[in-house]
Amino acid sequence: MKIAYLILAHAHPQQLGSLAARLAAPGVHLYLHIDANTPREIFSAMQTAVANTKLPATWIQRQPCRWGGFSLVDATLRLIRTALDDGCDWLILLSGQDYPLHPHTAITEKLTQSGAAGFIDMRNLTQFDVRYRYEAFHCERLNGNSAGRLLQKLQRTINHYGLRRRLPHPLREVHAGSQWWMLSAPACRWLLDFCAAYPQVVRFFRRTLVPDEMFFQTLLWHSAFVDQLVADPLRLIEWQDGAWSPRTFTEQDLAQLQASPALFARKFSPDGKVAALLDAIHDNPTHEHC
């Protein structure tokens, strides 16, 4: 089995190198996109850290990425296209601050024995209401600044009177969930073919907020693969009320991390202490954390 790890990262060369080293196994290939806003010297250090692992790696052309914008989806689509061109069987999307909770053998066993076309968090609007993200126009370069907030405020008033963006053909409804997923090559090929056949759908999502948590879920819900998708990305991610990013796991979470059936977790501190403890546990099952 050929596994492509698609990694979106922007910082922390040592942490990225540790992740690459832990993922290293026969049949594994890394495909990386590093935010173009990352300074050149940091990018160079990231390349060196990954090269030191001897794991095959492909670095795609960098583009600037902004929180909440389609640039993250665009970078992911380009990673998918590159990995499929190399004949990969499964594609797993990770951030640079993720880490595996189980060894490579457990990951491949799950993928081969599941009979699934993918593992992706896919919730309807009753479970995850993201209508405000797509019923109004959102401009990526305005996200987070005063002009963007003013635009959203004006549109909320307009939306109150029933004037909302409509979904483009052939979409019928939106589904959403965590950005991170594991998808088979056939499911990923379908995604690229759908984007090529319906460019209006891509244009629609370019003007939405946080499309990386809607785009792949919505498209796949409209595919023939929908009944073969497991609505669980097998990720351990914890959110605190009102937080804009997941909680960082600490040494106090080791028991929870060990017991989790999830294959990966995020996020971890760049200092690598918790990741090193997980490595010790994986490499020596009799190891006990004191």
FENWOCOR-V383111 format. One record per residue. SS is DSSP state (~ for helix, > for strand, _ for the rest). PSI is psi in degrees with one decimal (NA if undefined). D_LAST is the distance of its C-alpha to the last C-alpha in Angstrom with 1 decimal. Layout:
ss | psi | d_last
SS | PSI | D_LAST
SS | PSI | D_LAST
This chain:
ss | psi | d_last
_ | 132.4 | 37.1
_ | 118.1 | 37.3
> | 127.6 | 34.6
> | 119.4 | 35.3
> | 115.0 | 32.5
> | 117.0 | 34.3
> | 125.7 | 32.4
> | 120.6 | 33.4
> | 164.6 | 32.0
_ | -6.3 | 33.2
_ | -177.8 | 30.6
_ | 70.4 | 27.5
~ | -44.2 | 28.5
~ | -41.3 | 25.2
~ | -40.8 | 23.5
~ | -40.1 | 26.5
~ | -38.3 | 26.2
~ | -40.4 | 22.6
~ | -46.2 | 23.8
~ | -41.6 | 26.8
~ | -37.5 | 24.9
~ | -28.9 | 22.7
~ | -15.3 | 25.9
_ | 127.6 | 27.8
_ | 161.4 | 29.4
_ | 135.3 | 33.0
_ | 1.4 | 35.1
> | 136.9 | 33.1
> | 135.0 | 34.9
> | 140.2 | 33.8
> | 119.1 | 36.4
> | 138.4 | 35.6
> | 123.2 | 37.3
> | 125.7 | 36.5
_ | 131.4 | 38.1
_ | -13.4 | 41.2
_ | -12.5 | 40.3
_ | 129.8 | 37.5
_ | 149.3 | 38.8
~ | -37.9 | 40.1
~ | -33.0 | 37.8
~ | -42.2 | 34.7
~ | -43.0 | 36.1
~ | -40.4 | 36.9
~ | -35.1 | 33.3
~ | -43.1 | 32.1
~ | -41.1 | 34.6
~ | -43.1 | 33.5
~ | -39.9 | 29.8
~ | -40.3 | 30.7
~ | -32.9 | 33.3
_ | -19.0 | 30.8
_ | -13.1 | 29.2
_ | 10.3 | 32.6
_ | 132.8 | 32.3
_ | 131.8 | 35.7
> | 139.3 | 36.0
> | 126.3 | 38.9
> | 114.0 | 39.2
_ | 163.0 | 41.7
_ | 134.6 | 44.0
_ | 145.2 | 42.3
_ | 152.4 | 43.6
_ | 137.6 | 42.8
_ | 142.6 | 40.6
_ | 144.1 | 40.5
_ | 137.4 | 38.3
_ | 4.4 | 40.1
_ | 167.2 | 42.7
_ | -13.3 | 44.1
~ | -33.2 | 43.1
~ | -38.2 | 39.7
~ | -43.5 | 41.5
~ | -44.4 | 44.0
~ | -38.9 | 41.3
~ | -42.1 | 39.7
~ | -38.3 | 43.1
~ | -33.9 | 43.7
~ | -42.9 | 40.4
~ | -48.5 | 41.4
~ | -42.9 | 44.9
~ | -42.9 | 43.6
~ | -40.6 | 41.2
~ | -35.5 | 43.9
~ | -23.9 | 46.3
_ | 2.5 | 44.0
_ | 32.3 | 44.0
_ | 150.8 | 40.4
_ | -38.5 | 39.8
> | 144.7 | 37.0
> | 127.1 | 36.1
> | 119.8 | 32.7
> | 125.9 | 32.7
> | 158.4 | 29.6
> | 167.8 | 29.0
_ | -12.0 | 27.5
_ | 16.4 | 24.4
> | 167.3 | 23.7
> | 142.4 | 21.3
> | 143.0 | 21.4
_ | -9.3 | 19.0
_ | 158.0 | 20.6
_ | 168.4 | 22.2
~ | -39.5 | 25.8
~ | -37.9 | 27.0
~ | -35.9 | 25.8
~ | -48.7 | 27.5
~ | -36.2 | 30.7
~ | -42.2 | 30.8
~ | -42.7 | 30.6
~ | -39.4 | 33.4
~ | -33.0 | 35.6
~ | -10.7 | 35.4
_ | -31.5 | 35.6
_ | 10.4 | 39.3
_ | 158.3 | 38.7
_ | -9.9 | 40.3
> | 166.0 | 37.4
> | 111.8 | 34.4
_ | 133.8 | 35.2
_ | 115.1 | 34.7
_ | 100.4 | 38.3
> | 148.5 | 39.4
_ | -180.0 | 42.8
_ | -20.2 | 44.1
_ | -34.8 | 43.6
_ | -30.7 | 39.8
_ | 94.1 | 39.5
_ | 105.5 | 42.6
_ | 22.2 | 43.1
~ | -35.8 | 46.8
~ | -20.1 | 46.9
~ | -22.8 | 45.4
~ | -14.6 | 48.3
_ | -14.9 | 51.3
_ | 162.6 | 51.7
_ | 135.8 | 52.0
_ | 128.8 | 49.0
_ | 121.0 | 49.5
~ | -42.9 | 46.5
~ | -8.7 | 47.6
~ | -5.2 | 48.0
_ | 126.5 | 44.6
_ | -7.7 | 43.0
_ | 177.1 | 46.1
~ | -37.4 | 48.9
~ | -40.1 | 51.4
~ | -41.4 | 49.0
~ | -37.8 | 48.3
~ | -42.3 | 52.0
~ | -42.6 | 52.7
~ | -39.4 | 50.3
~ | -43.2 | 51.8
~ | -40.8 | 55.3
~ | -30.1 | 54.4
~ | -38.0 | 52.8
~ | -43.6 | 56.2
~ | -42.7 | 58.0
~ | -31.9 | 55.7
~ | -28.3 | 56.5
_ | 14.0 | 60.0
_ | 6.2 | 59.0
_ | 101.4 | 59.2
_ | 155.4 | 56.1
_ | 142.5 | 55.4
_ | 147.8 | 56.1
_ | 139.3 | 54.1
_ | 155.6 | 55.8
_ | 136.2 | 57.2
_ | 20.6 | 55.8
_ | 139.2 | 52.8
_ | -31.4 | 53.1
_ | 166.3 | 49.9
_ | 138.9 | 46.6
_ | 155.2 | 43.1
> | 168.8 | 39.9
_ | -166.7 | 36.1
_ | 146.4 | 33.2
_ | -24.9 | 34.2
_ | 136.0 | 31.9
_ | 171.5 | 33.2
> | 121.9 | 33.7
> | 145.1 | 37.4
> | 160.4 | 39.5
~ | -44.2 | 42.1
~ | -39.9 | 45.0
~ | -38.7 | 43.7
~ | -37.4 | 43.2
~ | -40.2 | 46.7
~ | -41.8 | 48.1
~ | -47.7 | 46.5
~ | -40.0 | 48.2
~ | -39.4 | 51.5
~ | -43.4 | 51.4
~ | -38.5 | 50.9
~ | -36.3 | 53.9
~ | -28.2 | 56.0
_ | 70.3 | 55.4
~ | -22.6 | 55.0
~ | -27.3 | 55.8
~ | -42.9 | 52.4
~ | -43.5 | 50.6
~ | -39.0 | 52.9
~ | -47.1 | 52.1
~ | -18.5 | 48.4
_ | -18.7 | 48.9
_ | 36.7 | 49.9
_ | 167.8 | 47.1
_ | 130.7 | 43.9
_ | 54.6 | 40.5
~ | -20.3 | 42.2
~ | -14.6 | 39.1
~ | 10.2 | 38.1
_ | -37.7 | 41.5
~ | -57.4 | 43.3
~ | -38.0 | 41.7
~ | -46.0 | 41.3
~ | -46.4 | 44.9
~ | -46.2 | 46.4
~ | -28.0 | 44.6
~ | -26.4 | 45.5
_ | 5.2 | 49.1
_ | 168.6 | 48.6
_ | -9.0 | 49.4
_ | -5.1 | 45.6
~ | -37.5 | 44.7
~ | -7.7 | 44.5
~ | 8.2 | 42.3
> | 134.4 | 39.7
> | 123.7 | 36.4
_ | 47.4 | 35.8
_ | 113.2 | 32.1
_ | -0.2 | 30.8
_ | 45.0 | 27.5
> | 138.1 | 25.7
> | 108.7 | 22.9
_ | 129.8 | 24.3
_ | 129.2 | 23.9
_ | 139.4 | 26.8
_ | 150.2 | 27.1
_ | 128.5 | 30.6
_ | -1.0 | 32.9
_ | 148.5 | 30.5
_ | -8.3 | 32.2
_ | 159.5 | 29.1
_ | 158.7 | 25.9
_ | 142.7 | 22.8
_ | 126.5 | 20.3
> | 146.8 | 16.9
_ | -179.8 | 13.8
~ | -28.6 | 10.0
~ | -13.0 | 10.6
~ | 4.5 | 12.7
~ | -42.4 | 10.6
~ | -41.7 | 11.3
~ | -41.8 | 14.9
~ | -40.6 | 15.3
~ | -38.7 | 14.3
~ | -13.3 | 16.7
_ | 137.2 | 19.5
_ | -8.9 | 22.7
_ | 148.6 | 23.5
_ | -27.9 | 23.8
> | 160.7 | 23.1
> | 155.0 | 21.7
> | 145.0 | 22.7
_ | 168.3 | 22.2
> | 153.6 | 19.6
_ | 144.9 | 19.7
_ | -15.3 | 21.6
_ | -15.1 | 19.0
_ | 6.6 | 17.4
~ | -47.4 | 13.7
~ | -39.6 | 12.9
~ | -40.0 | 15.4
~ | -37.7 | 13.9
~ | -39.1 | 10.5
~ | -40.1 | 13.0
~ | -43.4 | 14.9
~ | -38.2 | 12.3
~ | -43.5 | 11.9
~ | -41.8 | 15.7
~ | -20.3 | 16.5
_ | 87.9 | 14.5
_ | -20.5 | 14.3
_ | -4.7 | 12.5
_ | 135.5 | 9.5
_ | 135.4 | 6.3
_ | 129.4 | 3.8
_ | NA | 0.0
